[in-house]
Amino acid sequence: MSARESHKTAGFVLKSLSYGESDLIVTFYSREFGKISGIAKGAKRSKKRFANVFEPFSLTHIIFSRKNRDALAFIEACDIIDHYAAIRQDLEKTLTASYFIDLADHFSPEGKHNENLFALLADFLALLTKETASEAAIRFFEMRLLKITGFEPALAACVRCKTPVTNGASYTFLPKEGGIFCAACARPQRYDQSVSAGTVRTLLLGKDMDMEKMNRVCMPEGLASESRSMLCGFITYVLGKEVKSLKVMEQVRRYCP
């Protein structure tokens, strides 16, 4: 029987599931190893070894071992680096952080290393500790995550004729093509969506904008609605399912302005 190899890393808690009477299976997104799933033996009973460390979006220091990359890890120890108390004290911030973490989970295959995704989570959770994320900031997170994970939509020019986006023009976003088509090239189908040049330019601006400037971007309601519908629809198309945490977040925003 091969010996288990022990590792240390920092990781965000993505989710945890009960396993038996006392154990948890916990999924992390780590800096060095990407997404890791491991079993924490006795976690539901232990008040010393694993006290409050497995709450979603906590940043933790993990010691784990496993026989090989495909095996379920054994969580030997886990300590809090940042619990993000300022986020947990605010419902809207908590729901936004949960959405960010949920997206990271959906878009990261097990064991695939992506240090940029770890940094993206760290940057946006740090933003949330200081202020509520604006509508623009949430869309910019989605744009950056899609870019980092290889699903960036083509928005700079028409996918077919390659004509750059022009102010005042209208476009159609085709999820199955992963980009926009100009009026001359578009043949809209049922799930394709009309988008303005203003929406396209704002999303292109936000994907590389400094974090400090992000919440200063004002999205008028029409632009906000268009960008939300386009990106959330595209994410649903890519994943083949809706992201439940998005629906919860938007329902709370709608009824608790």
C-alpha positions as a Markdown table, in Angstrom:
| # | Residue | x | y | z |
|---|---|---|---|---|
| 1 | Met | 0.0 | 0.0 | 0.0 |
| 2 | Ser | 1.5 | 3.4 | -1.0 |
| 3 | Ala | 2.1 | 6.0 | 1.7 |
| 4 | Arg | 0.0 | 9.1 | 1.8 |
| 5 | Glu | 1.9 | 12.3 | 0.8 |
| 6 | Ser | 1.3 | 15.3 | 3.1 |
| 7 | His | 0.7 | 18.9 | 1.8 |
| 8 | Lys | 0.2 | 22.4 | 3.2 |
| 9 | Thr | -1.7 | 25.1 | 1.4 |
| 10 | Ala | -4.1 | 28.1 | 1.7 |
| 11 | Gly | -7.6 | 27.5 | 0.5 |
| 12 | Phe | -11.1 | 29.0 | 0.4 |
| 13 | Val | -13.9 | 26.8 | 1.6 |
| 14 | Leu | -16.2 | 26.2 | -1.3 |
| 15 | Lys | -18.7 | 23.8 | 0.4 |
| 16 | Ser | -19.1 | 21.0 | 2.9 |
| 17 | Leu | -21.3 | 18.0 | 3.0 |
| 18 | Ser | -22.2 | 15.7 | 5.9 |
| 19 | Tyr | -20.8 | 12.2 | 5.6 |
| 20 | Gly | -22.0 | 9.7 | 8.2 |
| 21 | Glu | -22.7 | 10.7 | 11.7 |
| 22 | Ser | -19.6 | 12.8 | 12.5 |
| 23 | Asp | -17.6 | 13.4 | 9.3 |
| 24 | Leu | -17.6 | 16.1 | 6.7 |
| 25 | Ile | -16.5 | 16.1 | 3.1 |
| 26 | Val | -15.1 | 19.6 | 2.4 |
| 27 | Thr | -14.2 | 21.2 | -0.9 |
| 28 | Phe | -11.5 | 23.9 | -1.0 |
| 29 | Tyr | -10.1 | 26.1 | -3.7 |
| 30 | Ser | -6.4 | 26.2 | -3.0 |
| 31 | Arg | -3.6 | 28.4 | -4.3 |
| 32 | Glu | -1.2 | 25.6 | -5.2 |
| 33 | Phe | -3.4 | 22.6 | -6.0 |
| 34 | Gly | -6.7 | 24.1 | -7.3 |
| 35 | Lys | -9.9 | 22.4 | -6.1 |
| 36 | Ile | -9.4 | 19.8 | -3.5 |
| 37 | Ser | -12.1 | 17.6 | -1.8 |
| 38 | Gly | -11.2 | 15.9 | 1.4 |
| 39 | Ile | -12.8 | 14.2 | 4.4 |
| 40 | Ala | -12.5 | 15.7 | 7.8 |
| 41 | Lys | -13.0 | 12.8 | 10.3 |
| 42 | Gly | -15.0 | 13.7 | 13.3 |
| 43 | Ala | -15.5 | 17.3 | 12.2 |
| 44 | Lys | -19.1 | 17.5 | 13.3 |
| 45 | Arg | -18.2 | 16.5 | 16.8 |
| 46 | Ser | -14.7 | 18.0 | 17.3 |
| 47 | Lys | -14.8 | 21.5 | 19.0 |
| 48 | Lys | -11.0 | 21.8 | 19.1 |
| 49 | Arg | -9.6 | 20.5 | 15.8 |
| 50 | Phe | -12.2 | 21.9 | 13.4 |
| 51 | Ala | -14.0 | 24.7 | 15.3 |
| 52 | Asn | -15.9 | 26.9 | 12.7 |
| 53 | Val | -13.3 | 26.4 | 10.0 |
| 54 | Phe | -15.5 | 24.9 | 7.3 |
| 55 | Glu | -18.0 | 27.8 | 6.7 |
| 56 | Pro | -18.2 | 28.8 | 3.0 |
| 57 | Phe | -15.8 | 31.4 | 1.7 |
| 58 | Ser | -13.5 | 31.2 | 4.8 |
| 59 | Leu | -9.9 | 31.4 | 3.9 |
| 60 | Thr | -8.0 | 28.6 | 5.7 |
| 61 | His | -4.6 | 27.0 | 6.1 |
| 62 | Ile | -5.0 | 23.3 | 5.3 |
| 63 | Ile | -2.8 | 20.3 | 6.0 |
| 64 | Phe | -3.9 | 17.3 | 4.0 |
| 65 | Ser | -2.6 | 14.0 | 2.7 |
| 66 | Arg | -3.7 | 11.7 | -0.1 |
| 67 | Lys | -2.4 | 8.6 | -1.9 |
| 68 | Asn | -2.7 | 10.2 | -5.4 |
| 69 | Arg | -4.2 | 13.2 | -7.1 |
| 70 | Asp | -7.5 | 11.4 | -7.9 |
| 71 | Ala | -8.1 | 10.1 | -4.4 |
| 72 | Leu | -10.2 | 11.9 | -1.7 |
| 73 | Ala | -7.9 | 13.8 | 0.5 |
| 74 | Phe | -7.6 | 13.3 | 4.3 |
| 75 | Ile | -7.9 | 16.7 | 6.1 |
| 76 | Glu | -5.3 | 16.4 | 8.9 |
| 77 | Ala | -5.7 | 20.0 | 10.2 |
| 78 | Cys | -7.4 | 23.2 | 9.2 |
| 79 | Asp | -7.0 | 26.7 | 10.7 |
| 80 | Ile | -8.7 | 30.0 | 9.9 |
| 81 | Ile | -6.7 | 32.7 | 8.1 |
| 82 | Asp | -9.6 | 35.0 | 7.5 |
| 83 | His | -13.2 | 34.3 | 8.5 |
| 84 | Tyr | -14.4 | 37.5 | 6.7 |
| 85 | Ala | -16.5 | 38.6 | 9.7 |
| 86 | Ala | -17.4 | 42.0 | 8.1 |
| 87 | Ile | -19.0 | 40.1 | 5.2 |
| 88 | Arg | -21.0 | 37.6 | 7.4 |
| 89 | Gln | -22.5 | 40.5 | 9.4 |
| 90 | Asp | -24.3 | 41.7 | 6.3 |
| 91 | Leu | -26.9 | 39.5 | 4.5 |
| 92 | Glu | -26.3 | 41.1 | 1.0 |
| 93 | Lys | -22.6 | 40.8 | 1.3 |
| 94 | Thr | -22.9 | 37.2 | 2.4 |
| 95 | Leu | -25.1 | 36.3 | -0.5 |
| 96 | Thr | -22.7 | 38.0 | -2.9 |
| 97 | Ala | -19.7 | 36.2 | -1.5 |
| 98 | Ser | -21.6 | 32.9 | -1.7 |
| 99 | Tyr | -22.3 | 33.5 | -5.4 |
| 100 | Phe | -18.7 | 34.2 | -6.1 |
| 101 | Ile | -17.6 | 31.0 | -4.3 |
| 102 | Asp | -20.4 | 29.0 | -6.1 |
| 103 | Leu | -19.2 | 30.2 | -9.5 |
| 104 | Ala | -15.6 | 29.3 | -8.6 |
| 105 | Asp | -16.8 | 25.8 | -7.6 |
| 106 | His | -18.8 | 25.3 | -10.8 |
| 107 | Phe | -16.0 | 26.5 | -13.1 |
| 108 | Ser | -13.1 | 24.7 | -11.5 |
| 109 | Pro | -12.4 | 21.0 | -12.3 |
| 110 | Glu | -11.0 | 19.0 | -9.4 |
| 111 | Gly | -7.2 | 19.3 | -9.1 |
| 112 | Lys | -6.7 | 21.8 | -11.9 |
| 113 | His | -4.3 | 24.5 | -10.7 |
| 114 | Asn | -5.3 | 28.1 | -11.5 |
| 115 | Glu | -3.6 | 30.7 | -9.3 |
| 116 | Asn | -5.4 | 33.5 | -11.0 |
| 117 | Leu | -8.8 | 32.1 | -9.8 |
| 118 | Phe | -7.5 | 32.0 | -6.2 |
| 119 | Ala | -6.4 | 35.7 | -6.6 |
| 120 | Leu | -9.7 | 36.7 | -8.1 |
| 121 | Leu | -11.6 | 35.3 | -5.0 |
| 122 | Ala | -9.1 | 37.0 | -2.7 |
| 123 | Asp | -9.5 | 40.4 | -4.4 |
| 124 | Phe | -13.3 | 40.4 | -4.5 |
| 125 | Leu | -13.8 | 39.1 | -1.0 |
| 126 | Ala | -11.4 | 41.9 | 0.2 |
| 127 | Leu | -13.6 | 44.3 | -1.7 |
| 128 | Leu | -16.7 | 43.0 | 0.0 |
| 129 | Thr | -15.1 | 43.5 | 3.5 |
| 130 | Lys | -15.0 | 47.2 | 2.7 |
| 131 | Glu | -18.2 | 47.9 | 0.8 |
| 132 | Thr | -21.2 | 46.2 | -0.8 |
| 133 | Ala | -20.5 | 45.1 | -4.3 |
| 134 | Ser | -22.2 | 47.2 | -6.9 |
| 135 | Glu | -24.2 | 45.7 | -9.9 |
| 136 | Ala | -21.2 | 46.6 | -12.0 |
| 137 | Ala | -18.7 | 44.8 | -9.7 |
| 138 | Ile | -20.7 | 41.6 | -9.8 |
| 139 | Arg | -20.8 | 41.6 | -13.6 |
| 140 | Phe | -17.0 | 42.4 | -13.7 |
| 141 | Phe | -16.4 | 39.4 | -11.4 |
| 142 | Glu | -18.3 | 37.2 | -13.8 |
| 143 | Met | -16.3 | 38.6 | -16.8 |
| 144 | Arg | -13.0 | 38.0 | -15.1 |
| 145 | Leu | -13.9 | 34.5 | -14.0 |
| 146 | Leu | -15.0 | 33.6 | -17.5 |
| 147 | Lys | -11.7 | 34.9 | -18.9 |
| 148 | Ile | -9.6 | 33.1 | -16.3 |
| 149 | Thr | -11.4 | 29.8 | -16.8 |
| 150 | Gly | -11.2 | 29.9 | -20.6 |
| 151 | Phe | -14.9 | 30.9 | -21.4 |
| 152 | Glu | -14.4 | 34.6 | -22.0 |
| 153 | Pro | -17.2 | 35.9 | -24.4 |
| 154 | Ala | -16.0 | 37.6 | -27.6 |
| 155 | Leu | -17.2 | 41.1 | -27.2 |
| 156 | Ala | -14.7 | 43.4 | -28.9 |
| 157 | Ala | -15.9 | 42.7 | -32.5 |
| 158 | Cys | -18.5 | 40.9 | -34.5 |
| 159 | Val | -17.7 | 37.2 | -34.4 |
| 160 | Arg | -18.5 | 36.7 | -38.1 |
| 161 | Cys | -17.2 | 39.9 | -39.9 |
| 162 | Lys | -14.7 | 41.0 | -37.3 |
| 163 | Thr | -15.9 | 44.6 | -37.4 |
| 164 | Pro | -15.1 | 46.3 | -34.1 |
| 165 | Val | -17.8 | 47.5 | -31.7 |
| 166 | Thr | -19.1 | 50.9 | -32.8 |
| 167 | Asn | -20.9 | 53.4 | -30.5 |
| 168 | Gly | -24.6 | 53.6 | -31.1 |
| 169 | Ala | -24.8 | 50.3 | -32.9 |
| 170 | Ser | -26.9 | 47.3 | -31.7 |
| 171 | Tyr | -25.7 | 43.7 | -31.5 |
| 172 | Thr | -26.9 | 40.2 | -30.8 |
| 173 | Phe | -25.2 | 38.0 | -28.3 |
| 174 | Leu | -25.3 | 34.3 | -29.3 |
| 175 | Pro | -24.5 | 32.0 | -26.3 |
| 176 | Lys | -23.7 | 29.0 | -28.6 |
| 177 | Glu | -21.2 | 31.1 | -30.5 |
| 178 | Gly | -19.8 | 32.7 | -27.4 |
| 179 | Gly | -19.9 | 36.3 | -28.7 |
| 180 | Ile | -21.7 | 39.2 | -30.4 |
| 181 | Phe | -22.9 | 39.6 | -34.0 |
| 182 | Cys | -23.5 | 42.9 | -35.7 |
| 183 | Ala | -26.9 | 43.7 | -37.1 |
| 184 | Ala | -25.8 | 42.7 | -40.6 |
| 185 | Cys | -24.5 | 39.3 | -39.5 |
| 186 | Ala | -27.0 | 38.3 | -36.8 |
| 187 | Arg | -29.7 | 35.7 | -37.4 |
| 188 | Pro | -31.3 | 35.8 | -33.9 |
| 189 | Gln | -32.6 | 32.5 | -32.5 |
| 190 | Arg | -34.9 | 32.0 | -29.5 |
| 191 | Tyr | -32.2 | 32.4 | -26.7 |
| 192 | Asp | -30.1 | 35.0 | -28.4 |
| 193 | Gln | -30.2 | 38.5 | -26.9 |
| 194 | Ser | -30.0 | 42.0 | -28.2 |
| 195 | Val | -27.3 | 44.1 | -26.5 |
| 196 | Ser | -26.2 | 47.7 | -27.0 |
| 197 | Ala | -22.7 | 49.0 | -27.7 |
| 198 | Gly | -22.8 | 50.7 | -24.3 |
| 199 | Thr | -23.3 | 47.4 | -22.5 |
| 200 | Val | -20.5 | 45.7 | -24.5 |
| 201 | Arg | -18.0 | 48.5 | -23.9 |
| 202 | Thr | -18.8 | 48.6 | -20.2 |
| 203 | Leu | -18.2 | 44.9 | -19.8 |
| 204 | Leu | -14.9 | 45.1 | -21.8 |
| 205 | Leu | -13.8 | 48.0 | -19.6 |
| 206 | Gly | -14.6 | 46.2 | -16.3 |
| 207 | Lys | -12.8 | 43.0 | -17.0 |
| 208 | Asp | -9.4 | 44.7 | -16.6 |
| 209 | Met | -10.2 | 47.7 | -14.4 |
| 210 | Asp | -8.4 | 48.4 | -11.1 |
| 211 | Met | -10.3 | 47.0 | -8.2 |
| 212 | Glu | -10.3 | 50.4 | -6.4 |
| 213 | Lys | -12.3 | 52.0 | -9.3 |
| 214 | Met | -14.8 | 49.2 | -9.8 |
| 215 | Asn | -17.5 | 50.3 | -7.5 |
| 216 | Arg | -17.4 | 53.8 | -9.0 |
| 217 | Val | -18.8 | 52.5 | -12.3 |
| 218 | Cys | -22.5 | 53.4 | -12.5 |
| 219 | Met | -24.7 | 51.2 | -14.6 |
| 220 | Pro | -28.1 | 52.7 | -15.6 |
| 221 | Glu | -31.0 | 50.3 | -15.2 |
| 222 | Gly | -31.2 | 49.4 | -18.8 |
| 223 | Leu | -27.5 | 48.7 | -19.1 |
| 224 | Ala | -27.5 | 46.8 | -15.8 |
| 225 | Ser | -30.5 | 44.6 | -16.9 |
| 226 | Glu | -28.9 | 43.9 | -20.3 |
| 227 | Ser | -25.5 | 42.9 | -18.9 |
| 228 | Arg | -27.1 | 40.8 | -16.2 |
| 229 | Ser | -29.3 | 38.9 | -18.6 |
| 230 | Met | -26.5 | 38.4 | -21.1 |
| 231 | Leu | -23.8 | 37.2 | -18.7 |
| 232 | Cys | -26.1 | 35.1 | -16.4 |
| 233 | Gly | -27.7 | 33.5 | -19.5 |
| 234 | Phe | -24.3 | 32.7 | -20.9 |
| 235 | Ile | -23.1 | 31.2 | -17.6 |
| 236 | Thr | -26.3 | 29.0 | -17.5 |
| 237 | Tyr | -25.6 | 28.0 | -21.1 |
| 238 | Val | -21.9 | 27.0 | -20.4 |
| 239 | Leu | -22.8 | 25.1 | -17.2 |
| 240 | Gly | -25.9 | 23.6 | -18.5 |
| 241 | Lys | -27.8 | 24.6 | -15.4 |
| 242 | Glu | -28.8 | 27.6 | -13.3 |
| 243 | Val | -26.6 | 28.8 | -10.4 |
| 244 | Lys | -28.9 | 28.6 | -7.4 |
| 245 | Ser | -27.0 | 31.2 | -5.3 |
| 246 | Leu | -27.6 | 33.8 | -8.1 |
| 247 | Lys | -31.4 | 33.4 | -7.8 |
| 248 | Val | -31.3 | 33.7 | -4.0 |
| 249 | Met | -29.1 | 36.8 | -4.2 |
| 250 | Glu | -31.3 | 38.5 | -6.8 |
| 251 | Gln | -34.5 | 37.7 | -4.9 |
| 252 | Val | -33.1 | 39.2 | -1.7 |
| 253 | Arg | -31.9 | 42.3 | -3.6 |
| 254 | Arg | -35.4 | 42.6 | -5.2 |
| 255 | Tyr | -37.4 | 42.5 | -2.0 |
| 256 | Cys | -34.8 | 44.1 | 0.4 |
| 257 | Pro | -33.5 | 47.1 | -1.5 |
